[in-house]
Amino acid sequence: MSTLILALAAGAVIGLALGALGGGGSVLAVPALIYLLGFTPAAATTASLIIVAATSATALYAHATSGNVRWKTGVLFAAAGIVPAIAAATLATRLPEAGLTAAFAAIAALAALRMLKPPHPERQPRPVRPARAAGAGAGLGAVTGFLGVGGGFLAVPALVGVLGLRMRAAVGTSLLVITLNSLAALAARAGTSTPLDWAVIAPFTGAAILGAWDGKRLASRISGPTLQRIFAIVLLAVAALMLIDALH
């Protein structure tokens, strides 16, 4: 199968997951780039940031037109993560490939386990604690910069639990946070010597963006919890394979 077809197919699947689940699908971008398209871990995490930034920005537009983005809250939350995102992105380029792969496997497993948990009922909004909000924003920025993942599986619970946003507003606002953190991490990696294959990244990103729109239709046909369980099981299997690969 040609590289172009693989890139289009992988991008479409990841876009479908993003559109159907509202986050978490980008976690599959890095393993797809490594194991299907032959990228090194360092190149895959950088390419994933490009894919995440583009797809998140596209989805952000859709949520903004529906009034589901809290702009001031999102910018302040992202601001706490920009410096950690830049620092983590710089560190990731110096880490041995096996270490980066193992770290990614751990985060992928964490995302899968979080998806398998039953959702918590929405709580009443509560006063925001600046220290907790800054800590959560910094942690999300570091994960985004280091591993090239959007971190929607971490951002949405943080925005709900720490900042007291309603779920729809948390999903929309998380896309703003992820877009800003991804762009900051990309800026940090711009001066590195990691080669990027744009002939793969461009179609992969385009397919992911188009797939995200179709994912919304898929979500209307299959129940959310069922989709989430299927995706979580696939993600656990991918995490296990990556960990085995890192240890060899």
Buried (B, 14 or more C-beta within 10 A) or exposed (E): EEBEEBBBBBBBBBBBBBBBBBBBBBBBBBBBBBBBBEBBBBBBBBBBBBBBBBBBBBBBEBBBEEEBBBEEBBEBBBBBBBBBBBBBBBBBBEBEBEEBBBBBBBBBBBBBBBBBEEEEEEEEEEEBEEEEBBBBBBBBBBBBBBBBBBBBBBBBBBBBBBBBBBBBBBBBBBBBBBBBBBBBBBBBBEEBEBEBBEEBBBBBBBBBBBBBBBBBEBBEEEEEEEBBBBBBEBBBEBBBBBBEBBEE
